[in-house]
Amino acid sequence: MKLKNKLISILGLTLFIILFLEIFIGNIFIKKYFKIYKIKSLEKINFIENNKINYKKLEEYKITKNAQVEILDKNNNKFINLSKLSYFTLKTKTGVKIILLSPYLNKLYMENKINLKKNSNLSIKTFKILNNYYLVQELIINNQKINDFDISIKKSKIVFLTGKIMTIPRKNIEQNPNEILENFYSNKNQVLNKIEGPYRIIVSYKFKPIEELFPPLVSYLITKTIVLIILIFLLGIILQKKLINPIITLSKNSNLIGQLNFKLEMKYKGNDEIGDLYKDIEKMSFKLENIIKFYKKEMKNNLQDKIEFEEELKLFMHEIKTPLTAIIGFSDIYLQDKENKYISIINNEGKKILRLANELIERKNVTNEIVLKRENFNISELIELILKIYEKELKNISVIFQRKEDIFVIGDREKIEQVIGNLLKNAIEHTKDFIKITLNVSQKIEVSIENNGDKIEDGNIDKLWQKYYSTNTDKNRGLGLYICATILKLHRSSYRAFSTDTGIKFIFTLDKGYKGDKNLL
């Protein structure tokens, strides 16, 4: 997936999570908070003063709180303000029940929208407010269902009653019941049951949807969501401008350098890692352009010099492939374990420079002027390092190298690393699934690299070390073994390749070195 598409996906997921939290969790929190706030508000009874009812404040309370209030005089066991309620009696299997109609149901009855007749069968969903008194929440008669939307009941408190109507609804409920009023229904989320002086106050309230009770809050949430979408969109534009576009430009510049076009777009001025990479590529481009211009000007009339220059440049590019391969290999391993955008950039740009090296290697010939730096070094340790560099390429190949001891040799460590690296790459390209590396100690140190690839005809064995000879038809092949031969000749090494029963083996020798810190000139 391209970086731009990844950014869009990340921002889209972020927006979805924010909206989910805002709408789902936020909505639940606000509703719960509103209920708690409303209960606290309902508990502030201000219409009982000096054990007397202030009816003006009572009416104000009902209006401002949008609540239904019933007051019971505990001393006389009388309802003070139930005159607005009608009641009827219902005979059930367990006896006669007194059923209260709320103002809403009473209004429907008075408007003849509820057909309540004596001896009619009736089913109701209700809750008990005292010993033999019930308040209706849902009424079912003649397959007609009527709900009182101002009453909300917990499932655990619901009572279902079925029976025949004994008396039709009438006003002025009996306010002096024979039974003592006890055990009022007390569910603080729906009905408030509170004692104030000589009175028991019963307040019922229905919690309506938040959007109905507080429209500005809904508008705020919608506006906030729109603003979040706009902010994330603007953030995407900023990230594209500050991060993605510079990387895209960097990729274009790398392609231009690969085509030897040095008219680059270097507009990034940041002081971060990307800015440093821009500066390094600009310096590299400038130096490479000047080198090419200088040599082309000096050797434009000398074809042979021009060929030698191109060969030197080609050798240089071939030599830098080894450290580039190490950089790419280690960054690949790092990226397998942990994603890092800067390491990813280094990995991609390294691959582009490696591709540039391969393109330049395709041109003309290579010189064999190599200067050796002879030193004493541990070749066992060097082989293990090279195997580590090529760990990814060797993932599906069985490699045998048993390091029994530290073996020291004398030679140019970097050049020998190049030789072993080229031989190992050659083995990786041709093996089926097996590579064996062996160190033998005699008068000299003998290094052998064997693979179980296809055998080579005897007449073509010696041609392996020639320039541009390859059993592979790829145009960029044929230099690796030639460079190996050139380096080994300078080391006065004996080297050869031959077919075995299972594949092909390459062998070369080096002078013995010394253990410890003792180095040779």
N, C-alpha and C positions, 0 to 999 in steps of 0.2 A: 504494500500500500504506500502511495506517495505521501510525503510529509504534509502536504496541504490537506489531503483527505484525512490523514490522521488528526490534524488539528481540528478540522470540522467535526469529526467524530467525537473527540474529547470535549469540545465546547458544547456539542449537542447533548452529550450524556450529562455534563455538568448542569445544563439548563433543565433537563428532565428531573434530575435529583432535586434541584432547588425548587422547582414547581411542585414536585411531590411533597416535599417537606412543608412548603408554604400552604398548599391547599389541603392536604390530608391531615398532617400532624397539627398544623396551625389551626385548622378549623375545629378539630377535636378539643384543643387546648382552650380556644376562645369560648366554645360552647360550655365547657366545664367551668371555666372561670365565670362566665355570665350567670350560670345557675347558682354558684356560690355567692356571687354578688347580689343576686336577686333574693336569695334566702335571707342574707344579712339585712337587706332592705325591708323585707316583709316582717322581720323580727322587731323592727323599730315601731312598736305600738305607741301612738301618741294621743289616742282618743279616749283613754282611761285616765281621768284626772281626779285625784282625791277619792278614789273608789267610785267615781261616777262617770257615766258615758257622755262624752261631748259629741253629739250627733252630727254637728257641722264638720268636725274634724274626721268623724267616721266616714262621712260621704266623700270628703276630700281624699281620705286614705284609699277608699274603694276606687275612685277615679284615677288618682295618680299611680296607684300600684296595679290597676287593672285586675283587681282581685275580688273574690266573693268572700264575705265575712259573716260568720254566724257567732252569736254571743249567748253563752249559757250562764244563767244566774245560779251559782252553785248552792246558795242558801235556800232558794225556793225551787230548785230543780226545774226552772222554766227557761225556755228560749226567749230571748228578748226581742229578736228581730227576724223571726221566721214567717212574718205575715206575708212576705212576697212568695213564699213557697206553697204549692199545693201538695196534697198527699192523698194516697188511696191505700186500701188494704188488700193484701194478696194472701189467699189461702193456699198454703203449700202442704206437703206431706208432714212437715214438722210443726205446722200450726200457722197462725195468722201473723203476717209481717206487715209493719207500717213502712210504706215506700214513699220517700220524698222525691218530688219532681223539682229539678233546678229551674231557675228563671227561664233558661233557654227552652227546656222541654215543656214547661208550663205555657210558654208563649205559643209553641207549636200546637199544644192541646187546645188552647183558646181559639186558635185560628182554624180549628177542625182538621189539622194536618195529621193528628194522631187519633185513631179511632179506639178510645178506651171505653168499653161498655161493661156493664155488670155481667158477671158469669162468663166473660170472654177469657179464653186461654191466653196466657202471656208468659214469655220468657224474658228475663232481664239479666244483664251483667252489672253487678253492683258491688259496693263495699259497705261494711258495717261501720256506722259511726257511734252507736251505743247499743245497749242490750237488744232492743227490738226495732231499732230504727236503721234504715238503709237509704243510701243515696244512689240514684240511678246513673250509670255511665253509658249503657247501651240497652235499648228496648227493642224486642222483637214480637210483633203481633200480626197475625194473618200474613206471614211471610214478608212483612215489612220491617226493615231494620233502620232504627234511628239512633245516631250517636250524639252524645253530648260532648262537643269538642273542647269544652272548657274544663273537662274533668279528665285527669290522667291517673291511671292506677298501676301500681306494680303488680306483676303477674301473681306474686305470692299472696297478695291481699284480695284478689278478685274472688267474688262469690257468685255462683250461678243459681238463680231461683226460677222455678217453674210452678205455675198454679193458675187458679181462677181469681178474677177480680171480684172482690166482695163489695167494695164501695167505689164509686167513680171519684176522680180527683175533685177536691174542694179546698177552699181557702181556710185560713186560720187554723193551722194545725194545733192539736191539743198541746198546750204549753205547760201542763202540769202532769206529766206522765207518772204512772204509779211506780214505775221502776226507777231505781236510782241510776243516773247517767254516769257510766263508768267506761273505762277501756276505750276511750276515743281512738279512732284510727290516727296514727302518728307516723307519717312518712314525710320527712322534711324536704324531700325532693319534689313532692307534689302538694302535700297539705301541711300547714303549720298548726300545731296544737300547743297553745301557750296559756298559762294561768297569769292573770293580772288582777291582783286584789281578790274581790269576791266573784270574779268572772273567769270563765274558761273561753278563750278566743280560738275559733277555728277558721283558718284562712286557707282557701283553696285557690290555686293559680295554675294555669297551663303555660308551659314553656313553649312558646312559638318558635318557628325556625329563625335562625340568626339573621337571615337576609330580610325577614319581615320586621324584626324588632330593631335592627340597626342597619338600615340601608347604606349609610355613609361608610360603614366598615367594609361592606361588600365592594363598594366603589373603590375604596382604598386598596383592597387586595387585588382587584382587577388592574388598577392603575400601577400598582407595584409590580405585578407580573409583566405588564407591557414594558415598564422601565427596565426590568431585569433583562428582558429579551433584547431591548435596544442596547443596553450596556454590554451584554455578551457579544452582540454583533459588532459593536465598536471595538471591543477587546480583540475579536478575531481579526479585524482589519489592522489593528496596531501590531498584533503578533505577526501577521503576514508581512507587514511592511518592515518590521524591525528584525525578524528572525528568518522567515521563510524566503523572502525575496533575496536577501544577501546570500543565502546558501544556494539558491537557484542561479544567481549571478556567478557565484564561485564555481559552480558546475559548468556553466557556459565558458568561463575563462579557462578552465582546465581543458575543455574540448578544443578551444582556440589554440592553446599551447600545444596540444597534441597534433594539431594541423600546422604547426610552426607559424601561426598567426599571432603576432604579439601586440595587436591593437586591443588591449583589454579594457574592460569596464570596471575600474577600481573606484567605486563611489562610497564604499563603506568606511566610516570614520570612527567607529566605536573602539574603545580601549579594552575590549574583552577578548576571549579566545578566538572568536571568529575574526575580529580585527587583526589579531596577530597573524592568523593564517593568511589573510588577505595580503598583509605586508610581506610575509615570507614568499608567497607565490609571485608577488610583484617584483621582489628582488631577484628571485630565481629567473623569472621571465626576462628581466632587464639584462642580467648577466648572460643568459643563454643567447639572447638576441644579439648582444654585443660580440660575443664569441663567434657566432655564426657570421655576422657581418664582417668582422675583422678577417677571419680566415677566407671568406669568399672573396674579399677585396684583394688579399695578398696572393691568393692562388687561382684567381679567375683565368689566368692565361697558362696555367700549368696543370694539365689534366692529371698527371701522376701525383702531384702534391695534393690536389683536390681529393683524389681517391684515398691517399694516405690519411688525410684529415678526417674524411668520413669514416675510415676504419678506426682511427683513434677515438673519435666520438662514439663510434659503435661499441668499441671495447669498454669505454668508460660506462656507457649505458648498460652494458652486459654485466659489468662488475657491481654496479649499484643495485642490480636485481636481487642479490643475495641479502643485503640488509633490508631492502624493501620487503622481500618475502618474509623475513623475520618479523618486521613491524606488522605486516598484514596478518600473519599467522597468530601472533600473540593478541592482537586486537580482536581477531575472530573468536579466539578462546574466551577473552574477556566478555565479549558481547553475548556469548552463549549463556553465561551465568548471570549477567546483569546488563540491562539496557542503559546506555549512556550516549547522549546525543553528540557530545564532543568527540568521544572515542569513535563513534560511528562516522563522523565527518573525517577524522584522520584515516580511518579504514578505507572509506570510499576514495578519498583523494590519493592515498597510497596506491590503490588499485589503478587509478587513472594514470599516475606517473609510471607505474609498472607497464601499463599498456603502451604509454608513450615510448618507454625504453624498448619494448618489443617492436614497435613500429620503426624506430630508428635502426634497430639491429637488422632489420630486413634490407637495409641499403648497403651495397658494395661489400668491402673487405675489412679485415681486422689486422692491425699490426701485431708483431710478436715481441715488441720491446717492453720487457717487464723487469723491474728492479726488485730483487729479493731483500727482505729484512730477516736475516737468519737469527733464530732464537731457540732456546730450550723451552718446550711446552708439553703439557700432558695431553696426549692424543686421545686417551680414553675419555677424559672429561670433555674434549672437543666433540667427539662423536655423540656423546649423550646430549650435548647442547643442540647439535644439528637435528637429532631425532626429536627433541622438544620443539624445535622450530617447525618441523614438518609433521607435527602430531596430528593435525587435522587431515592432511593428505594420507596419513598412515592409519587412519581410523579403522578401515575395513581390511587392513593387510596385517598378516602375522609377521612380526619382526623379531628376529633372534639376535640379541647382542648381549653376551654375558661378560660383564666387566669384573674380572677376577682380581685385578690389581691395577694400580696406576702405572701407565707405560709412557715414558717420556721420549720425545724425538727432537731432532734438530731440523729447523726449516722456517719458512715464512708462515706463521700461524694463519694469517688471513687468507693467503693463497691456498694453503692446504685445506682450509675450511671451504674455499670455493671449489676445490677439486672434489672433496667428499660430497659436498652439496650437489654438484653437477652429476656425479655418479649415482647418488641416491635418487635425484629427480629422474634420471634415466631409468633406474630400476623401478620406480613407482609407475612410470608411464608404460612400461612393458611387462611388468609382472602380472601374474594371474591372481595370486593371493599370498605370496611368500617372499620375504627378503631376509637374508642372513648376512651379518657383518662379523668378521673374525679378525683378531689381531694375533699374529704369530711372531714370537721372539726368537731370533737366531743371531747371525752376525749383524743383520739389519732388522728393522721392524717391517713386517709384511702386513699390509692392509688388504683385505679382500671383501668385495660386496657382490653377493650372489642373489639372483632372482630366478623364479621358475617361469619366465616368459618364453615366447617362441624362440627356437634356436636360430642362429644365423649361419648361412652357408660359409664354409671355410674360406672361399675366395673373397668374401666380403668382410671378414673379420678385421683385417688390417685397414680397410677403408673407413672403419668407424672413427679413426682419429683424424681424418682429413676434414678440411674446411667444407662446410655445407653438405657433407654427406649425411644422409639420414634414411632410415627405413620408413620414416613417417613422411607423408606427402605435405604436411604443414610447412609453409614457406619460412617460418621463423625457426626451423630446426637446423642442426648441423654444426653449431658453433660450440656447444657445451663441451663435447669430448675433445674437440680441437684445442680449446683453451686448456683443458686438463693436460693434454699431451705437452703443450708449450710450457706450462708451469712445472710439470714433472721432469722435463728435459733440463730446465734450469736447476732443479734440485739433484740432477744426476741420478735420477731414479730409474729403475727398471720397471716397466709397466707392460701389461698385456691384457688381452681379453680372449676368452675361449669358451666354447660350448661345453656344457656338462650333460649328464644323463637327464637332468630335469630342467635345464634352462641355459643361462649364460652367467659367467663370472668375470669380474674385473679385479685385477691385482696390481698393486704398486708398492714400492719399498721406500723407506726413509732411513736416514742415519739415526743410530741410537742417541738418546739424550741422557740426562742425569737427573735423578730424583733430588728434590730440594730446590733451593733458590739459585743454584749454580747455572748461569747463562753463558752461552757462547757468543763470540763477537759476531 
